């Protein structure tokens, strides 16, 4: 018996091995999960934002008249060697005439003059118009530099001062007023212009604001950051109605979905060195790098798809989990199912730009080859269900990126955006579309092109 058993022993082991192999070949396996990799990189485009600035002469006149109103100058001592006290009040609005890198203007004044004589003090009134010129420039630190000087004067009403039959020359009094106004009123004009038109403070505030993410879509937690790289101005050009220049901003703006970006908090807000630029126009063209993180995409897709039930005849499946990642230029959609089929399947699609809809779509979303092969053998009914279409439709909705809402938000921002006190930016969007799309390790990256016009103007009261 032992001998016969030993003779059958090899056959027994062969039989067991065959059974094991047979069970192994019949065992239900899962599709192979595609490996994650990223091998494509697109260089982000630089944007050049040109914002024309037009300061109307009549608005500037209005502001200066409000700043320089009433008593402008008073010399209430005789101790300066000319035996004269002078009080000067503006009696009419000043008028401005533009000059090359300067403003010329006249200030009409009513004068009350007190002249000291050995016999006592003599008073007289007069009216004079002083002609000023304020030259301006900008230093490397964005400080507005002005230098005001009195050019000449004309009498509207000459002073009449008679002392013991001797008449004091109006020219003598006018020259004294001219000299004193140059140091007093001229200095006051420079101080007022510097205080009101604090260029460095205004530009610094605007520069810092360009780094601060703007929530352009609360529904999708969409944040726009301008990311400026340089800032410059064109040389001011003047005509009879306005002073014209253009702000030139070089930037790499981007848009992100999800929580508010925090990297901007560590950025340096130091203003770049001021310099003049020459080439410009009234249009702007932005190339905004936008990104939907996989985490955000998963969250939005799960909100639409988790718990969805798909049926085909007597079979059904329920989506229990879903997440996305990249493989080269393709998105991999990993989907976990329960029901008649328990396990994971994988779909792949390449994001493409639809010019008519202005959106990123995954119309070519398909099961991976390994998934399709597996389903043909083990769960062919899933291939006939609406599972793929439902996932594709919801991902297309996600990748549509809600451009209409972003466009409306940006348009509202451009209508009348206050940059600083009495200074506003106004503009109009002409076009907003997606230009390109690719995958990164963090998410779906795209370039959004924006075209339009923008300008800056001054308005309102300086006393507000």
C-alpha positions in Angstrom: 0.0 0.0 0.0 2.8 2.4 0.8 4.4 1.6 -2.4 1.3 2.3 -4.4 0.8 5.5 -2.5 4.3 6.7 -3.2 3.7 6.0 -6.9 0.6 8.2 -6.9 2.2 11.0 -4.8 3.6 13.0 -7.9 0.2 12.7 -9.5 -1.4 14.0 -6.3 0.8 17.1 -6.2 0.3 17.8 -9.9 -3.4 17.6 -9.4 -3.3 20.0 -6.4 -1.1 22.4 -8.3 -3.5 22.3 -11.2 -6.4 23.0 -9.0 -4.6 25.9 -7.4 -3.7 27.4 -10.7 -7.2 26.8 -11.9 -8.7 28.7 -9.0 -6.1 31.4 -9.5 -7.0 31.9 -13.1 -10.8 32.1 -12.3 -10.3 34.5 -9.4 -11.8 38.0 -10.0 -9.0 40.5 -10.3 -9.1 44.3 -10.4 -8.0 46.6 -13.3 -4.5 47.8 -13.0 -4.4 51.4 -11.6 -2.6 53.7 -14.1 0.6 55.2 -12.7 0.7 58.9 -11.9 3.2 61.0 -13.8 3.6 64.5 -15.2 5.9 65.1 -18.2 4.5 68.3 -19.8 5.3 71.8 -18.8 4.0 75.0 -20.4 5.8 78.3 -19.6 3.5 80.8 -18.1 2.9 83.9 -20.2 3.8 87.3 -19.0 1.0 90.0 -19.1 1.5 93.6 -19.9 -1.2 95.8 -18.4 -1.4 99.3 -19.8 -3.7 101.7 -17.8 -4.0 105.2 -19.2 -4.2 108.0 -16.7 -6.0 111.2 -17.6 -6.2 114.0 -15.2 -8.5 116.7 -16.4 -7.3 120.2 -16.1 -10.7 121.5 -14.8 -10.7 118.8 -12.1 -7.2 119.7 -11.0 -8.2 123.4 -11.0 -11.2 122.5 -8.8 -9.0 120.6 -6.3 -6.3 123.3 -6.1 -8.9 126.0 -5.7 -10.4 124.1 -2.7 -6.9 123.6 -1.3 -5.9 127.3 -1.8 -8.9 129.3 -0.6 -9.2 132.3 1.6 -6.1 133.6 3.3 -3.0 132.4 1.5 -0.3 134.6 3.0 0.2 136.9 5.9 3.3 138.9 6.9 2.4 140.5 10.2 5.7 142.0 11.2 7.7 145.1 10.3 11.0 143.5 11.3 12.1 142.3 7.8 13.6 145.6 6.7 10.9 146.8 4.3 8.5 148.4 7.0 5.6 146.6 5.5 2.9 144.1 6.5 0.9 142.3 3.9 -2.2 140.1 4.0 -3.1 138.2 0.8 -6.4 136.5 0.2 -7.5 134.7 -3.0 -10.5 136.4 -4.5 -11.1 134.4 -7.6 -10.5 130.8 -8.8 -7.0 130.1 -10.1 -6.6 128.9 -13.7 -4.1 126.4 -15.1 -2.2 126.3 -18.4 -0.2 123.1 -19.0 3.5 123.4 -19.9 6.2 120.8 -20.6 6.6 118.8 -17.3 5.1 121.8 -15.5 1.9 123.7 -14.8 1.5 127.4 -15.2 -1.3 129.1 -13.4 -2.3 132.5 -12.0 -3.7 133.3 -8.6 -5.7 136.5 -8.1 -5.2 138.1 -4.7 -6.7 140.9 -2.7 -4.1 142.6 -0.6 -4.2 144.6 2.6 -1.0 146.5 3.0 0.2 148.3 6.1 3.3 150.5 5.7 5.2 151.9 8.7 6.4 155.5 8.5 8.1 157.8 11.1 4.7 159.5 11.3 2.7 156.3 11.9 1.3 153.4 9.9 -0.6 153.8 6.6 -3.0 151.2 5.2 -4.0 150.6 1.6 -5.8 147.8 -0.3 -5.0 146.5 -3.8 -5.6 143.5 -6.1 -2.9 141.7 -7.9 -2.6 138.6 -10.1 0.5 136.4 -9.6 1.7 134.0 -12.3 3.3 130.8 -11.0 5.0 127.9 -12.6 5.2 124.5 -10.9 7.7 122.1 -12.4 7.4 118.4 -11.4 9.3 115.2 -11.7 9.5 111.7 -10.1 12.5 110.4 -8.3 13.6 106.7 -8.3 11.7 106.1 -5.0 8.4 107.3 -6.6 8.4 110.6 -4.7 6.7 113.4 -6.6 9.0 116.4 -6.7 7.7 119.9 -7.3 9.3 123.3 -7.5 7.0 126.3 -7.6 8.2 129.8 -8.5 6.5 133.2 -9.2 7.1 134.3 -12.8 5.5 137.7 -12.8 2.5 139.8 -11.7 0.0 142.3 -13.0 -2.0 144.8 -10.9 -5.8 144.6 -11.1 -6.0 147.5 -8.7 -2.8 149.3 -7.7 -2.3 150.3 -4.1 -2.4 154.0 -3.4 -0.1 155.0 -0.5 0.6 158.7 0.1 2.9 159.8 2.9 3.3 163.5 3.4 2.5 164.0 -0.3 5.0 161.3 -1.4 3.4 158.4 -3.3 5.0 154.9 -2.8 5.5 153.1 -6.1 3.2 150.2 -6.8 6.1 148.6 -8.6 8.1 148.7 -5.4 5.3 147.0 -3.5 4.7 144.5 -6.3 8.4 143.4 -6.3 8.2 142.9 -2.5 5.1 140.8 -2.9 6.7 138.8 -5.8 9.8 138.0 -3.7 7.8 137.0 -0.6 5.2 135.0 -2.6 8.0 133.0 -4.2 9.2 131.8 -0.8 5.9 131.6 1.0 3.1 130.8 -1.4 5.4 128.8 -3.7 6.5 126.7 -0.8 3.0 126.3 0.4 1.9 125.1 -3.1 4.7 122.5 -3.1 3.7 121.3 0.4 0.0 121.1 -0.5 0.7 119.3 -3.8 3.0 116.8 -2.0 0.5 116.2 0.8 -2.5 115.8 -1.5 -0.8 114.0 -4.4 1.3 111.7 -2.3 2.4 109.6 -5.2 4.7 107.2 -3.4 2.0 106.4 -0.8 -0.7 105.9 -3.5 1.5 103.7 -5.7 2.8 101.7 -2.7 -0.8 101.0 -1.6 -1.8 100.0 -5.2 1.3 97.9 -5.6 0.6 96.0 -2.4 -3.0 95.5 -3.4 -1.9 93.8 -6.6 -0.4 91.0 -4.5 -3.6 90.5 -2.4 -5.8 87.7 -3.8 -9.3 88.8 -4.9 -12.2 86.5 -4.4 -13.8 86.6 -7.9 -16.2 83.7 -7.3 -17.5 82.9 -3.8 -19.5 79.9 -5.1 -16.4 78.2 -6.4 -13.8 79.8 -4.0 -12.0 81.3 -7.0 -9.1 83.7 -6.2 -7.3 86.1 -8.6 -3.8 87.3 -7.8 -2.1 89.8 -10.2 1.5 88.9 -9.1 3.2 92.1 -10.5 6.8 92.1 -11.5 7.5 95.6 -12.6 5.8 99.0 -12.7 6.6 102.1 -14.7 5.0 105.3 -16.2 5.1 107.0 -19.6 6.3 110.6 -19.7 3.3 112.9 -19.1 1.8 114.5 -22.2 -0.3 117.6 -21.9 -3.0 119.4 -23.9 -5.4 122.1 -23.0 -7.9 119.7 -21.4 -5.8 117.1 -19.6 -2.5 115.7 -18.3 -2.0 112.2 -19.8 0.2 109.3 -18.8 0.0 105.6 -18.7 0.8 103.1 -15.9 2.6 100.0 -17.3 2.5 96.8 -15.2 4.3 93.6 -16.1 2.8 90.7 -14.3 2.0 86.9 -14.2 -1.5 86.8 -12.8 -3.1 83.6 -11.8 -6.4 82.2 -10.6 -6.8 79.4 -8.1 -9.8 77.5 -6.8 -9.9 76.5 -3.1 -8.8 78.3 0.0 -7.3 81.7 -0.2 -3.7 81.5 -1.4 -1.3 82.3 1.5 2.0 82.7 -0.4 1.3 86.4 -1.0 1.7 87.1 2.7 5.4 86.3 2.5 6.0 88.4 -0.7 8.1 91.6 -0.6 6.0 94.7 -1.3 9.0 96.9 -2.0 8.3 99.2 -4.9 10.5 98.7 -7.9 12.7 101.6 -8.9 10.8 104.2 -10.8 11.5 104.6 -14.5 9.8 106.1 -17.5 8.7 103.8 -20.4 7.8 104.7 -23.9 5.6 102.1 -25.7 2.0 101.8 -24.7 -1.6 101.8 -25.8 -5.0 102.1 -24.2 -5.8 98.3 -24.3 -4.7 95.6 -21.9 -4.3 91.9 -22.6 -3.9 89.6 -19.7 -2.8 86.0 -19.7 -3.9 84.5 -16.4 -2.6 81.2 -15.2 -5.5 79.4 -13.6 -5.5 76.2 -11.6 -8.1 73.8 -10.3 -6.4 71.6 -7.7 -7.1 67.9 -7.7 -8.4 68.3 -4.1 -10.9 70.9 -5.2 -11.8 69.0 -8.3 -12.4 65.9 -6.3 -14.5 67.8 -3.8 -16.7 69.3 -6.5 -17.1 66.1 -8.4 -17.9 64.1 -5.3 -20.7 66.6 -4.4 -22.4 65.7 -7.7 -21.5 62.0 -8.0 -21.2 60.2 -4.6 -24.1 57.9 -4.0 -25.2 58.0 -7.6 -26.7 54.6 -8.7 -26.4 53.1 -12.2 -28.4 50.2 -13.4 -28.3 47.9 -16.4 -30.8 45.1 -16.3 -30.6 43.2 -13.0 -27.2 44.7 -12.2 -26.5 48.0 -10.4 -23.5 50.0 -9.1 -23.2 52.9 -6.7 -20.3 55.4 -6.7 -18.6 55.2 -3.3 -15.5 57.3 -3.9 -13.8 59.2 -6.7 -10.5 61.0 -7.1 -8.4 62.4 -10.0 -4.8 62.7 -10.9 -2.6 63.1 -14.0 -0.8 60.7 -16.3 1.1 62.7 -18.8 -1.5 64.9 -20.6 -4.4 62.8 -19.5 -6.6 63.0 -16.4 -7.2 59.7 -14.6 -10.5 59.4 -12.8 -10.3 56.6 -10.2 -13.8 55.5 -9.2 -14.7 53.1 -6.4 -18.0 51.2 -6.8 -20.2 49.0 -4.7 -23.3 46.9 -5.6 -23.2 44.2 -8.2 -19.6 45.1 -8.8 -17.3 45.9 -5.9 -14.0 47.5 -6.7 -12.3 50.3 -8.6 -12.4 51.2 -12.3 -10.4 53.9 -14.1 -11.3 56.4 -16.8 -9.0 58.6 -18.7 -9.4 61.7 -20.8 -7.4 64.7 -22.1 -8.6 68.2 -21.2 -9.3 70.1 -24.4 -10.4 73.7 -25.0 -13.8 74.2 -26.6 -13.7 77.5 -28.4 -17.5 77.8 -28.9 -18.3 77.1 -25.3 -15.2 78.8 -23.9 -14.6 75.9 -21.6 -12.3 73.0 -20.8 -14.0 69.7 -21.6 -13.3 66.0 -21.3 -15.5 64.9 -24.2 -13.1 62.1 -25.0 -13.4 60.5 -21.5 -13.1 56.7 -21.8 -12.4 53.6 -19.7 -8.7 52.8 -19.6 -7.7 49.9 -21.9 -7.1 47.6 -18.9 -10.4 48.6 -17.3 -12.3 48.0 -20.6 -10.6 44.7 -21.1 -11.5 43.6 -17.5 -15.1 44.7 -17.8 -15.6 42.8 -21.1 -14.7 39.7 -19.2 -16.2 40.3 -15.7 -18.8 43.1 -15.8 -19.7 43.9 -19.4 -23.0 45.4 -18.1 -21.1 48.4 -16.7 -19.9 49.2 -20.2 -23.6 49.5 -21.3 -24.6 51.7 -18.3 -24.8 55.4 -18.1 -21.9 55.5 -15.6 -19.3 56.9 -18.1 -21.7 59.6 -19.4 -22.7 60.7 -16.0 -19.1 61.1 -14.8 -18.2 62.9 -18.0 -21.1 65.3 -17.9 -20.3 66.3 -14.3 -16.6 66.7 -14.9 -17.3 68.9 -17.9 -19.5 71.0 -15.7 -16.6 71.3 -13.2 -14.1 72.2 -15.9 -16.4 74.7 -17.5 -14.8 76.8 -14.7 -17.7 79.3 -14.5 -16.1 81.8 -16.9 -19.3 83.8 -17.1 -19.3 84.5 -13.3 -15.6 85.4 -13.4 -16.2 87.7 -16.4 -19.1 89.5 -14.6 -17.0 89.9 -11.4 -14.1 91.4 -13.3 -16.4 93.7 -15.3 -18.1 94.9 -12.0 -14.6 95.6 -10.6 -13.6 97.7 -13.6 -16.8 99.8 -13.7 -15.7 102.3 -11.0 -12.9 100.9 -8.8 -11.4 103.3 -6.3 -7.6 103.1 -6.2 -7.2 105.9 -3.7 -9.0 109.0 -2.6 -10.7 110.7 -5.6 -8.8 108.4 -8.0 -10.8 105.7 -9.9 -10.1 103.0 -12.5 -12.7 102.4 -15.1 -12.7 99.9 -17.9 -14.6 97.5 -20.1 -13.9 93.8 -20.8 -14.1 92.8 -24.5 -13.1 89.1 -24.4 -12.5 86.3 -21.9 -11.5 82.8 -22.9 -9.3 79.8 -22.1 -6.3 79.5 -24.4 -4.6 76.4 -23.2 -4.8 73.6 -20.6 -2.4 71.0 -19.1 -1.8 69.0 -16.0 0.6 69.5 -13.1 1.3 67.6 -10.0 -1.1 69.9 -8.1 -4.0 70.1 -10.5 -5.4 71.2 -13.9 -3.6 74.3 -15.1 -4.9 76.6 -17.8 -4.2 80.0 -19.4 -7.2 82.4 -19.4 -6.9 85.3 -21.9 -8.6 88.6 -21.1 -8.8 91.6 -23.4 -10.3 95.0 -22.7 -9.7 98.7 -22.0 -9.0 100.5 -18.8 -8.2 104.0 -17.6 -7.7 106.0 -14.5 -9.4 109.3 -13.8 -9.6 111.8 -11.0 -12.9 113.1 -9.7 -14.7 114.3 -6.6 -13.9 117.0 -4.0 -10.5 117.3 -2.5 -12.2 118.3 0.8 -14.1 115.1 1.1 
